[in-house]
């Protein structure tokens, strides 16, 4: 049975590996949920800079010299992804910042436990792989990007992390099948059939709505017989 330290280390390592997988998949799988979520964060992150640059474009040369304002550099989405892999907040070194942030999860006695040293080595290794992945992304080498991600996952025996795509894919297929069948029963509302529910996957079928649609269809059909 694992103790508190084992659980803490396992959770932190898993979180960082998942971060690398999700972030990398935003490039490797541009139609994935990871890509959509990260692009939304990117768009929000650059919004102020875009507004600033737009306002500058409406100023005259004299006004620009008077207020001493300059246009902001706005990184591309690819550059933003690489920043997420190698940086953390304002720190250009992700490993250093993670070490600072993660201190709050450990107790004073943990510093004398050899498992903490292994955690530091593992975290450093993950960040090193992240840096290599970022380099391949900037070079537009998707094959090497995928290869390096696979090396990282094999290094840490990742088999259960990042199942988002498969889960979402199955749910999308389920949604499509249900909606296709029910649309033949009096064109029901898609939002009524699929409902947000507080379960493991975040949403599921609204059985009551589905039953009501079938019931209405049967009544209409019976009336025509």
Secondary structure, DSSP 4 states (H G I P E B T S, - for coil): ---HHHHHHHHHHHHHHHHHHHHHHHHHTTTSHHHHHHHHHHHHHHHHHHHHHHHHHTS-HHHHHHHT--PPP---HHHHHHHHHH-BTTBS-HHHHHHHHHGGGS-GGGGGSHHHHHHHHHHHHHHHHHHHHHHHHHTT-HHHHHHHHHHHHHHTT-SSS--HHHHHHHHHHHHHHHHHHHHTTT---HHHHEEE-SSTTSEEE-HHHHHHHHHHHHHHHHHH-
